[in-house]
Amino acid sequence: MLDHFERLILKLLQRNGRASTQELSDTVGLSPSPCWRRVKRLEEDGFILRYAAILDGKKLGLNAFAYVQISLIDHSEESIDTFQSFIAQNEQVLECASITGDFDFVLKVVARDPEMLEQFIMKEILRLGVVRTTTTNFIMRQLKTAGSLPVEV
């Protein structure tokens, strides 16, 4: 169970993962040592999984983002392992979720341009030999990319 201070710390770190212990302690109203101990405990207990920089894909020349829905040919352990191994190793796949409905998975994928995205789907995903069908929806404009989870304070 998280207390009020820990919830505030989580909320603040989601906005600024580089916040110093002093900044956190000033904002949440704790002295630096107890604040630092709480952050360490939140890390150790798995509330904080990792710290990362959020990059601008457009500035990196990545102009094609899409959601790709995937249906596997079957649900054998071998097919699922092949697919999951591919997903885990591929940097173009930003997100992967197992879903309900007509498809098995939905991926968020990035590429330099639509042609490179097509090549990724045709030459990498479909050539795995375990994918029955795909449906791709291009992201025309990102309206929100918060990445922060709601933390009630």
C-alpha positions as CSV (number, residue, x, y, z in Angstrom):
1,M,0.0,0.0,0.0
2,L,1.4,3.4,-1.0
3,D,1.2,6.4,1.2
4,H,0.5,10.0,0.1
5,F,4.3,10.8,-0.2
6,E,5.0,7.8,-2.3
7,R,2.1,8.6,-4.7
8,L,3.4,12.1,-5.0
9,I,6.9,10.9,-5.7
10,L,5.6,8.5,-8.4
11,K,3.5,11.3,-10.0
12,L,6.5,13.6,-10.1
13,L,9.0,11.1,-11.4
14,Q,6.7,10.3,-14.3
15,R,6.8,13.9,-15.3
16,N,10.6,14.3,-14.7
17,G,12.6,11.1,-14.2
18,R,15.7,13.2,-13.8
19,A,14.4,15.1,-10.8
20,S,17.0,15.2,-8.0
21,T,16.2,13.9,-4.5
22,Q,16.3,17.5,-3.3
23,E,13.7,18.6,-6.0
24,L,11.5,15.6,-5.0
25,S,11.8,16.3,-1.3
26,D,11.1,20.0,-1.7
27,T,8.0,19.2,-3.8
28,V,6.5,16.4,-1.7
29,G,7.4,17.9,1.7
30,L,9.9,15.4,3.0
31,S,13.5,15.8,4.0
32,P,16.0,14.4,1.4
33,S,17.0,11.2,3.3
34,P,13.4,9.8,3.8
35,C,12.6,10.9,0.2
36,W,15.6,9.0,-1.2
37,R,14.7,5.9,0.9
38,R,11.2,5.9,-0.5
39,V,12.4,6.2,-4.1
40,K,14.8,3.3,-3.5
41,R,12.0,1.2,-2.0
42,L,9.7,2.1,-5.0
43,E,12.4,0.9,-7.3
44,E,13.1,-2.3,-5.3
45,D,9.4,-3.1,-5.0
46,G,8.9,-2.8,-8.8
47,F,6.7,0.3,-8.8
48,I,9.4,2.0,-10.8
49,L,10.4,-0.3,-13.6
50,R,13.1,1.9,-15.4
51,Y,14.0,5.4,-16.3
52,A,14.0,6.5,-19.9
53,A,14.4,9.6,-22.2
54,I,11.4,10.3,-24.5
55,L,12.7,11.1,-27.9
56,D,11.1,13.0,-30.8
57,G,10.7,10.4,-33.6
58,K,10.3,13.0,-36.3
59,K,13.7,14.6,-35.5
60,L,15.2,11.1,-35.8
61,G,13.7,10.7,-39.3
62,L,11.0,8.3,-38.2
63,N,7.9,9.5,-40.0
64,A,5.6,6.4,-40.2
65,F,3.9,5.2,-37.1
66,A,1.2,2.5,-37.3
67,Y,-0.9,0.0,-35.3
68,V,-0.6,-3.4,-36.8
69,Q,-3.1,-6.1,-35.8
70,I,-1.8,-9.6,-36.1
71,S,-3.5,-13.0,-36.3
72,L,-1.3,-16.1,-35.9
73,I,-1.8,-19.2,-38.0
74,D,-2.3,-21.2,-34.8
75,H,-1.9,-20.9,-31.1
76,S,0.7,-23.6,-30.7
77,E,3.5,-23.0,-28.2
78,E,6.0,-22.9,-31.0
79,S,4.1,-20.2,-33.0
80,I,3.7,-18.1,-29.9
81,D,7.3,-18.4,-28.9
82,T,8.5,-17.6,-32.5
83,F,6.3,-14.5,-32.5
84,Q,7.2,-13.3,-29.0
85,S,10.9,-13.8,-29.6
86,F,10.7,-11.7,-32.8
87,I,8.8,-8.9,-30.9
88,A,11.3,-8.9,-28.0
89,Q,14.3,-8.5,-30.3
90,N,12.9,-5.9,-32.7
91,E,13.3,-2.2,-32.0
92,Q,10.7,-1.1,-34.6
93,V,8.0,-2.6,-32.4
94,L,7.4,0.0,-29.8
95,E,4.5,-1.8,-28.1
96,C,2.9,-5.2,-28.3
97,A,-0.3,-6.3,-26.6
98,S,-2.3,-9.6,-26.6
99,I,-5.9,-8.6,-27.4
100,T,-9.4,-10.0,-27.6
101,G,-11.5,-10.0,-30.7
102,D,-10.6,-11.0,-34.3
103,F,-6.9,-10.5,-33.8
104,D,-4.4,-12.0,-31.4
105,F,-2.0,-9.1,-31.0
106,V,-1.7,-5.4,-31.7
107,L,1.6,-3.7,-32.3
108,K,2.7,-0.1,-32.4
109,V,5.4,0.0,-35.0
110,V,7.7,2.8,-36.3
111,A,9.6,3.2,-39.6
112,R,11.4,5.9,-41.6
113,D,8.5,6.1,-44.1
114,P,5.5,4.2,-45.3
115,E,7.6,2.1,-47.7
116,M,9.9,1.0,-45.0
117,L,6.9,0.1,-42.9
118,E,5.5,-2.0,-45.7
119,Q,8.9,-3.8,-46.1
120,F,9.0,-4.4,-42.3
121,I,5.5,-6.1,-42.5
122,M,6.1,-8.0,-45.7
123,K,9.8,-9.1,-45.2
124,E,9.9,-9.5,-41.5
125,I,6.5,-10.1,-39.8
126,L,4.9,-12.1,-42.6
127,R,8.1,-14.1,-43.2
128,L,8.1,-15.4,-39.7
129,G,5.9,-18.2,-40.9
130,V,3.5,-17.9,-38.0
131,V,1.4,-14.9,-39.0
132,R,-1.9,-15.6,-40.8
133,T,-3.0,-12.0,-41.5
134,T,-2.3,-8.4,-40.6
135,T,-4.3,-5.2,-40.7
136,T,-2.4,-1.9,-40.5
137,N,-3.7,1.5,-39.4
138,F,-1.4,4.4,-40.0
139,I,-1.2,7.0,-37.3
140,M,-1.8,10.3,-39.0
141,R,-1.2,12.5,-36.0
142,Q,-0.5,11.8,-32.4
143,L,-2.9,13.7,-30.2
144,K,-1.5,12.6,-26.9
145,T,1.5,10.5,-26.0
146,A,1.7,11.0,-22.2
147,G,3.0,7.6,-21.2
148,S,2.2,8.5,-17.6
149,L,-0.1,6.3,-15.5
150,P,-2.8,8.1,-13.4
151,V,-1.6,8.1,-9.7
152,E,-4.3,9.2,-7.3
153,V,-2.8,11.5,-4.6
